[in-house]
Amino acid sequence: KDKRLGTLYLKLNMTAFYNRIELYALIAVLFGALTFLLAFYFSKRLQKSISDPILELAEKSRIVSEKYDYSVRAEKMSDDELGVLTDAFNHMLTQIEIQKMQIEAFNRELEHKVKKRTKQLNKSNEELQRQNEFVQTILDSAREIMAVYDKDTRIISFNKACENLYHLKKENVLGKTYLEIFPSAKSNPFFTHLKRGLNGELLHIEKFKSPITGRYLENFFVPLRDGNNDVYAVFTAGHDITEIVEATEQLKSMNAALTKSNRDLEQFAYVASHDLQEPLRKIQTLAGRI
């Protein structure tokens, strides 16, 4: 069974096989090179059709963002999705440009209105300044002591008579509260009357002696109201009646002295009359007897 019967010897020439392998390799190299060239060609074409529109959009976006120039437009290179995107981008720029023109027109109109309104306000302020100066001139020329206090008792007006009475300069008191100017006057009746005036009471104090100056004043407290009838300030006016009060006191003293003198004179007359009547009666009696 395992006995060798003979030997078979085969001899094959591999030259044709190797030649075929070389041919297949050459064909594969040529095919690969051709494929690479075709891929490179088509990639360039695709890059031009895809990247160029995108780069165009990017460049136009950069110009818009840096220069705020909304008049630029991106070039439409195809009718595909990138073309639709380009049309949408250009349409957006058109809308923005229209809105920008509208905003600029509105700003010009608004600037014109602001200038006109500013001119009117300046004119009104000048007129108001003249009126304030006129009113202040009248207040300064008055002999009465006049001042205006706001809701927080801040002094917003202070005439010349106040300066002379309290020896204070207007520029040093305007904007300050009553207690900032007179810290020890919290229990002062004037401060109480001022608070009542700010609560809407119209007050007339016929005689008030100022503990600050020692002068006698006739004071008026007039609430100032706005369009809603709310009190926003109080106008105070004081008339110096010190001479009148002193003259009245002196007159009362003289009247009292005169009354006392009259009483003494009446007493003297009564005593004198009584003392003179007794001798006269005796003389009359003696004269009758004679």
C-alpha positions as CSV (number, residue, x, y, z in Angstrom):
1,K,0.0,0.0,0.0
2,D,2.8,2.5,0.8
3,K,5.0,1.2,-2.0
4,R,6.5,3.8,-4.3
5,L,5.5,3.2,-7.9
6,G,7.5,6.0,-9.6
7,T,8.3,9.8,-9.8
8,L,6.5,12.5,-11.7
9,Y,8.6,15.6,-12.7
10,L,6.9,18.8,-13.9
11,K,8.8,21.8,-15.3
12,L,6.9,25.1,-15.9
13,N,8.1,28.3,-17.5
14,M,7.1,31.4,-15.2
15,T,8.1,34.1,-17.6
16,A,4.6,34.5,-19.0
17,F,3.2,34.6,-15.5
18,Y,5.6,37.3,-14.4
19,N,4.9,39.3,-17.6
20,R,1.2,39.2,-16.8
21,I,1.8,40.3,-13.3
22,E,3.8,43.3,-14.5
23,L,1.0,44.1,-17.0
24,Y,-1.6,44.0,-14.3
25,A,0.6,46.2,-12.1
26,L,1.1,48.7,-14.9
27,I,-2.6,48.7,-15.5
28,A,-3.3,49.3,-11.8
29,V,-0.8,52.2,-11.6
30,L,-2.3,53.8,-14.7
31,F,-5.8,53.3,-13.4
32,G,-4.8,54.8,-10.0
33,A,-3.1,57.8,-11.6
34,L,-6.2,58.3,-13.9
35,T,-8.5,58.1,-10.9
36,F,-6.3,60.6,-8.9
37,L,-6.4,63.0,-11.9
38,L,-10.1,62.6,-12.2
39,A,-10.6,63.1,-8.5
40,F,-8.4,66.1,-8.5
41,Y,-10.2,67.6,-11.5
42,F,-13.7,67.0,-10.0
43,S,-12.5,68.3,-6.6
44,K,-11.3,71.5,-8.1
45,R,-14.6,71.9,-9.9
46,L,-16.6,71.1,-6.8
47,Q,-14.3,73.4,-4.7
48,K,-15.0,76.2,-7.2
49,S,-18.7,75.7,-7.2
50,I,-18.9,75.3,-3.3
51,S,-16.1,77.2,-1.7
52,D,-16.0,80.2,-4.0
53,P,-19.6,81.3,-3.2
54,I,-19.0,80.7,0.5
55,L,-15.8,82.7,0.3
56,E,-17.7,85.4,-1.5
57,L,-20.3,85.5,1.2
58,A,-17.6,85.6,3.9
59,E,-15.8,88.5,2.1
60,K,-19.1,90.5,1.8
61,S,-19.9,89.8,5.4
62,R,-16.5,91.1,6.5
63,I,-17.0,94.3,4.5
64,V,-20.5,94.8,6.1
65,S,-19.2,94.1,9.6
66,E,-16.1,96.3,9.3
67,K,-17.4,99.2,7.2
68,Y,-21.1,99.1,7.9
69,D,-21.6,99.3,4.1
70,Y,-25.0,97.6,3.4
71,S,-24.9,98.5,-0.3
72,V,-22.6,95.6,-1.2
73,R,-24.1,92.5,-2.8
74,A,-22.7,89.0,-3.1
75,E,-22.3,87.6,-6.6
76,K,-24.7,84.7,-7.3
77,M,-22.7,81.9,-9.0
78,S,-25.2,79.1,-9.2
79,D,-28.9,78.2,-8.8
80,D,-28.4,75.5,-6.3
81,E,-28.6,75.8,-2.5
82,L,-25.7,78.2,-2.4
83,G,-27.4,80.4,-4.9
84,V,-30.5,80.4,-2.7
85,L,-28.3,81.3,0.3
86,T,-26.7,84.1,-1.7
87,D,-30.1,85.5,-2.7
88,A,-31.2,85.3,1.0
89,F,-28.0,87.1,2.0
90,N,-28.5,89.9,-0.6
91,H,-32.2,90.2,0.4
92,M,-31.2,90.6,4.0
93,L,-28.7,93.3,3.1
94,T,-31.4,95.1,1.1
95,Q,-33.8,95.0,4.1
96,I,-31.1,96.2,6.4
97,E,-30.1,99.0,4.0
98,I,-33.8,100.1,3.8
99,Q,-34.1,100.1,7.5
100,K,-30.9,102.0,7.9
101,M,-32.1,104.6,5.5
102,Q,-35.4,104.8,7.4
103,I,-33.5,105.1,10.7
104,E,-31.2,107.8,9.3
105,A,-34.2,109.7,8.0
106,F,-35.9,109.3,11.4
107,N,-32.7,110.5,13.1
108,R,-32.5,113.5,10.9
109,E,-36.1,114.4,11.6
110,L,-35.6,113.7,15.3
111,E,-32.4,115.8,15.3
112,H,-34.3,118.6,13.6
113,K,-37.1,118.3,16.2
114,V,-34.6,118.2,19.0
115,K,-32.9,121.4,17.7
116,K,-36.2,123.1,17.4
117,R,-37.3,122.0,20.8
118,T,-34.0,123.0,22.3
119,K,-34.3,126.4,20.7
120,Q,-37.8,126.7,22.2
121,L,-36.6,125.5,25.6
122,N,-33.7,128.0,25.5
123,K,-36.1,130.7,24.7
124,S,-38.5,129.6,27.4
125,N,-35.6,129.4,29.9
126,E,-34.4,132.8,29.0
127,E,-37.9,134.2,29.5
128,L,-38.2,132.3,32.7
129,Q,-34.8,133.6,33.8
130,R,-36.0,137.1,33.1
131,Q,-39.2,136.6,35.0
132,N,-37.2,135.1,37.9
133,E,-34.8,138.0,37.9
134,F,-37.8,140.4,37.8
135,V,-39.5,138.6,40.7
136,Q,-36.3,138.5,42.6
137,T,-35.8,142.2,42.0
138,I,-39.2,142.9,43.4
139,L,-38.6,140.7,46.4
140,D,-35.2,142.3,47.1
141,S,-36.7,145.8,46.8
142,A,-39.4,145.0,49.4
143,R,-38.9,145.9,53.0
144,E,-40.8,142.8,54.1
145,I,-38.8,139.6,55.0
146,M,-39.7,137.1,52.3
147,A,-38.5,133.5,51.7
148,V,-39.8,130.3,50.1
149,Y,-39.4,126.8,51.5
150,D,-40.0,123.5,49.7
151,K,-41.6,120.3,51.2
152,D,-38.3,119.5,52.9
153,T,-38.0,123.0,54.4
154,R,-35.1,123.7,51.9
155,I,-34.8,127.4,51.2
156,I,-35.5,128.1,47.5
157,S,-35.9,131.9,47.7
158,F,-34.3,134.4,50.1
159,N,-34.7,138.2,49.6
160,K,-32.4,141.0,50.6
161,A,-34.4,141.9,53.7
162,C,-33.7,138.3,55.0
163,E,-30.0,138.8,54.3
164,N,-30.0,142.0,56.3
165,L,-32.1,140.6,59.2
166,Y,-30.2,137.4,59.6
167,H,-26.8,138.6,58.4
168,L,-26.6,135.7,55.9
169,K,-25.8,135.7,52.2
170,K,-28.4,134.2,49.8
171,E,-25.8,132.0,48.0
172,N,-24.9,130.4,51.4
173,V,-28.5,129.4,52.3
174,L,-30.2,128.4,49.1
175,G,-30.7,124.7,48.9
176,K,-30.2,124.2,52.6
177,T,-32.9,123.3,55.1
178,Y,-34.2,125.6,57.8
179,L,-32.6,123.5,60.6
180,E,-29.2,123.4,58.7
181,I,-29.2,127.2,58.8
182,F,-30.6,127.5,62.3
183,P,-29.8,124.2,64.2
184,S,-31.1,125.4,67.5
185,A,-34.5,126.6,66.2
186,K,-36.2,123.2,66.1
187,S,-38.5,124.3,69.0
188,N,-38.9,127.7,67.4
189,P,-42.6,128.6,66.9
190,F,-41.6,129.8,63.4
191,F,-40.5,126.2,62.5
192,T,-43.9,124.9,63.8
193,H,-45.8,127.4,61.7
194,L,-43.7,126.5,58.7
195,K,-44.6,122.8,59.1
196,R,-48.3,123.8,59.4
197,G,-48.0,125.8,56.2
198,L,-46.5,122.8,54.4
199,N,-49.5,120.8,55.6
200,G,-51.7,123.3,53.7
201,E,-52.7,125.8,56.4
202,L,-52.8,129.6,55.6
203,L,-51.5,131.3,58.7
204,H,-51.3,134.9,59.9
205,I,-49.3,135.4,63.1
206,E,-50.0,139.0,64.2
207,K,-47.1,139.2,66.7
208,F,-44.1,136.9,66.9
209,K,-40.8,137.6,68.7
210,S,-37.9,135.9,66.9
211,P,-35.6,134.2,69.4
212,I,-32.9,134.4,66.7
213,T,-32.9,138.2,66.2
214,G,-35.0,139.4,69.1
215,R,-37.2,141.4,66.6
216,Y,-41.0,141.4,66.6
217,L,-42.6,140.3,63.3
218,E,-46.0,140.0,61.8
219,N,-45.7,136.7,59.8
220,F,-47.7,135.2,56.9
221,F,-47.4,131.6,55.8
222,V,-49.0,131.0,52.4
223,P,-49.0,127.4,50.9
224,L,-48.1,127.2,47.2
225,R,-50.0,124.5,45.3
226,D,-49.4,122.8,41.9
227,G,-51.9,121.8,39.3
228,N,-53.1,118.8,41.4
229,N,-53.7,121.2,44.4
230,D,-50.8,119.6,46.2
231,V,-48.6,121.8,48.4
232,Y,-45.1,121.9,47.0
233,A,-43.7,125.0,48.9
234,V,-44.6,127.7,51.4
235,F,-44.2,131.4,50.9
236,T,-43.3,133.3,54.1
237,A,-43.5,137.0,54.6
238,G,-42.7,138.9,57.7
239,H,-43.2,142.6,58.5
240,D,-40.9,144.0,61.2
241,I,-43.2,145.6,63.8
242,T,-40.5,146.0,66.5
243,E,-40.9,149.8,66.5
244,I,-44.6,149.6,66.6
245,V,-44.5,147.1,69.5
246,E,-42.0,149.2,71.4
247,A,-44.0,152.3,70.8
248,T,-47.2,150.5,71.9
249,E,-45.4,149.3,75.0
250,Q,-44.1,152.7,75.7
251,L,-47.6,154.2,75.1
252,K,-49.1,151.6,77.5
253,S,-46.5,152.5,80.1
254,M,-47.3,156.2,79.6
255,N,-51.0,155.5,79.8
256,A,-50.5,153.6,83.0
257,A,-48.4,156.4,84.5
258,L,-51.0,159.0,83.4
259,T,-53.8,156.8,84.8
260,K,-51.9,156.6,88.1
261,S,-51.3,160.4,88.0
262,N,-55.0,161.0,87.3
263,R,-55.9,158.8,90.3
264,D,-53.5,160.7,92.5
265,L,-54.8,164.0,91.3
266,E,-58.4,163.0,91.9
267,Q,-57.4,161.8,95.4
268,F,-55.6,165.1,96.0
269,A,-58.6,167.1,94.7
270,Y,-60.9,165.1,96.9
271,V,-58.8,165.6,100.0
272,A,-58.3,169.3,99.1
273,S,-62.0,169.8,98.5
274,H,-62.8,168.1,101.8
275,D,-60.2,170.1,103.7
276,L,-61.4,173.4,102.2
277,Q,-65.1,172.8,102.7
278,E,-64.8,172.7,106.5
279,P,-63.3,176.2,106.9
280,L,-65.7,177.5,104.3
281,R,-68.7,176.1,106.3
282,K,-67.4,177.8,109.4
283,I,-66.9,181.1,107.6
284,Q,-70.4,180.7,106.2
285,T,-71.8,180.1,109.6
286,L,-70.0,183.1,111.2
287,A,-71.0,185.3,108.3
288,G,-74.6,184.2,108.8
289,R,-74.5,185.1,112.5
290,I,-73.0,188.5,111.8
